[in-house]
Amino acid sequence: MKVLKALAAVSALALCSSMAVAQDEEPAGAPPFQGTELADGPWSFATDEADIAVTVVTRELERPWGMVWTPEGDILVTERVGRLRVIRDGVLDPTPIAGLPAMYTLGIAGLNDIALHPDFAENRLVYMAYSKADPEDPQNSVIAVMRGRWDGGHELTDVEDIFVANAWYGAQPVPEKCCGQGPAFGSFGGRILFDPDGYLYIASGDRNFGEMVADPSNHFGKILRLNDDGSVPAGNPWVGKDGHAPEVWSTGHRNPLGLTYNSITGEIWESEFGPRGGDEVNRILRGGDYGWMSVTQGFHYDGQQQEYLRNRPGKQDPVLVYGPPSLNPGNLAFYDGSLFPAWHGDLFLASFTQGLLRYDTNQQGMPVGEPEHMLRELGQRWRDVRTGPDGALYLLTDMGEGALIRIAPAE
């Protein structure tokens, strides 16, 4: 972790709606938003702090979304299309792991993040977030979290939902919404993690129905905290308060697609899609309200700008904000491995359009200065970034022919 002499201010966003561009649109000179075919590799790059070697672990994944390492060294990878895969000794098992429930997979819905129970070595419990269809109306869907036991073979057992959000949405006719918001099959969120105390955090998106986020009784646009069995911890901020969902830890989020724990500072951080611009990185505080949808530094899809950009009383401003045009952020991670001492504590943010961003951080874990943009040359949509148990950085590409990438020091 490096202390810099001055913090670089986040650039103010233009207020003129004519500057707004579609969230799917890449900035001039960037690789295409939809991504390019990944070359064979390996590659060597000189970065600001380290010379790196980049290799492909496997390229036989379809829309990979999340990954986790078992104590035995296997890597479990989720595919958004509804499959769970395992990589053993650098080789992708061709047989997906069976036993997963039926999923809602329209548009960008499907299977999302994965986490292991803190006592996985003893209980073999695996947790996954996914989009669940309403058995009474298949157009209606919601974010849910399942868990099951995995013995290392090709099937999960004892599979059950430990959480189903109360944010069902999509049944026709959908309610009237403002601001040109997107379809009901978007903005599910879907990141999950366990903190060192064994609490499970779940990122729940606004489902492109931002008006619902301000209602404290529901799970639209919230980050939730649960016990490992899905029950509510007594220390959640709104436990026992009338009209408030007790699972909620923070509110005011649009589409949180990144969630990480900074092991150096002991804090939860989040990244989320804004509308046209307004993508954010947030430090998550107990009971914090992050403003959506009354506060955003981006433009809505019909060109409107909300009244508040920042500094609204009672709302938490983002630590980092991007756009327009949108950065389209994936997951984020604070590096705590041993292979790159110069990166200790640095913040890495995966993105669809601008490569892998690296920020220096100060002693409080806050990003400082302008980011270094890495791996833009590969033209990939980076979905996930993690520090592996070997100290290398690992990334997943959000591609139909997706890949797992490893970053290690160059020899």
Buried (B, 14 or more C-beta within 10 A) or exposed (E): BBEEEEEEEBEEBEEEBEBBBEBEBBBEEBBEBEBEEBEEBEBEBEBEBBEBBBBBBBBEBBBBBBBBBBEEEBBBBBBBBBBBBBBEEEEBEEEBBEBBBEBBBBEBBBBBBBBBBBEBEEEBBBBBBBBBBBEEEEBBBBBBBBBBBBEEEBBBEEBEEBBBBEBBBBBEEBEEBEBBBBEBBBBBBBBBBBBEEEBBBBBBBBBBBBBBBBBBEBBBBBBBBBEBEBEBBEEBBBBEEEEBBBBBBBBBBBBBBBBBBBBBBEBBBBBBBBBBBBBBBBBBBEEBBBBBBBBBBBBBBEEBBBEBBBEBEEBBBBBBBBBBBBBBBBBBBBBBBEBBEEBBBBBBBBBBBBBBBBBBBBEEBBBBBEBBBBBBEBBBBBBBBBBBEEBBBBBBBBBEEBBBBBBBEBE
